[in-house]
Amino acid sequence: MNIAISLLTNCSLTLLLITIAFWLPQMNTYTEKTSPYECGFDPTESARLPFSMKFFLIAITFLLFDLEIALLLPLPWASQISNLNLMLLVALMLILVLSLGLAYEWTQKGLEWAE
């Protein structure tokens, strides 16, 4: 019963938000809106700086390993469960997959900052 109420609430809220987004006025963009504003003066240079793909890839790799730490932190508390072998197997599989991913990144030279 609780699942049905939860699903009904989620679906109706989703439909409500989609309906509101559909009926809201559409924003028209033009060059004046998309240009950078510098205290009433014309911009001296482009405000759109090029984005470094190397930085993006290293940031994504950092986030993956940060997620690994977040998943492995509750490991000491999980040692109190009855099926300890399954918990250790899952933890070792997680470490193995992420170690293989790190080795792949390293061999593809994805971690080198300077080219």
C-alpha positions as a printed Julia matrix, in Angstrom:
115×3 Matrix{Float64}:
  0.0     0.0     0.0
  2.81    2.4     0.87
  4.54    1.66   -2.43
  1.37    2.47   -4.36
  0.96    5.79   -2.53
  4.63    6.62   -3.09
  4.44    5.8    -6.8
  1.22    7.78   -7.2
  2.74   10.79   -5.44
  5.94   10.63   -7.5
  4.09   10.25  -10.81
  1.63   13.03  -10.09
  4.4    15.38   -8.94
  6.38   14.59  -12.08
  3.39   15.23  -14.32
  2.65   18.47  -12.48
  6.2    19.74  -12.95
  6.23   18.75  -16.63
  2.92   20.55  -17.16
  4.15   23.69  -15.41
  7.38   23.68  -17.45
  5.4    23.24  -20.66
  3.06   26.15  -19.97
  5.69   28.59  -18.73
  6.64   31.22  -21.29
  9.57   30.38  -23.48
 12.65   32.53  -23.03
 13.92   34.17  -26.18
 17.67   34.52  -26.3
 19.37   37.12  -28.39
 22.88   38.55  -28.55
 22.26   41.22  -25.92
 21.26   38.63  -23.34
 24.1    36.24  -24.09
 26.86   38.85  -24.15
 28.94   39.33  -20.99
 28.3    42.43  -18.91
 31.28   44.38  -17.6
 29.97   47.38  -15.66
 28.4    49.01  -18.69
 31.59   48.9   -20.78
 32.23   46.83  -23.85
 34.12   43.66  -22.94
 37.86   43.93  -23.5
 38.25   40.26  -24.38
 36.15   37.16  -24.77
 34.5    35.98  -21.56
 34.27   32.45  -22.92
 37.52   30.86  -21.82
 38.53   27.59  -23.45
 37.84   24.58  -21.25
 40.68   22.14  -20.62
 39.66   18.57  -21.42
 42.65   17.28  -19.45
 41.36   19.01  -16.35
 37.9    17.57  -16.95
 39.21   14.0   -17.29
 41.35   14.27  -14.17
 38.4    15.74  -12.25
 36.16   12.85  -13.33
 38.85   10.34  -12.31
 39.14   12.05   -8.93
 35.37   11.85   -8.47
 35.39    8.12   -9.23
 38.06    7.43   -6.63
 36.35    9.72   -4.16
 33.2     7.65   -4.64
 35.25    4.52   -3.99
 36.37    5.9    -0.64
 32.78    6.82    0.2
 31.69    3.26   -0.58
 34.51    1.66    1.4
 34.25    3.87    4.5
 31.34    1.91    6.06
 33.35   -1.32    5.69
 34.32   -1.64    9.39
 30.69   -1.29   10.45
 29.63   -3.83    7.85
 31.93   -6.41    9.42
 29.24   -6.99   12.05
 26.89   -8.63    9.55
 26.5   -12.39    9.46
 27.65  -12.91    5.86
 31.16  -11.47    6.12
 32.53  -13.31    3.07
 30.03  -11.7     0.71
 30.79   -8.23    2.07
 34.54   -8.75    1.64
 34.04  -10.16   -1.86
 32.02   -7.1    -2.91
 34.64   -4.76   -1.43
 37.49   -6.58   -3.18
 35.59   -6.55   -6.48
 35.09   -2.8    -6.13
 38.79   -2.27   -5.45
 39.72   -4.56   -8.36
 37.48   -2.76  -10.86
 38.78    0.64   -9.81
 42.4    -0.58   -9.87
 41.91   -1.88  -13.4
 40.38    1.47  -14.34
 43.37    3.3   -12.87
 45.77    1.03  -14.77
 43.85    1.7   -17.98
 43.94    5.47  -17.4
 47.65    5.26  -16.71
 48.44    3.23  -19.85
 46.33    5.57  -22.0
 48.28    8.53  -20.53
 45.09   10.1   -19.23
 46.72   11.2   -15.99
 49.57   13.18  -17.53
 48.97   16.89  -17.21
 51.53   18.17  -19.73
 51.65   16.72  -23.21
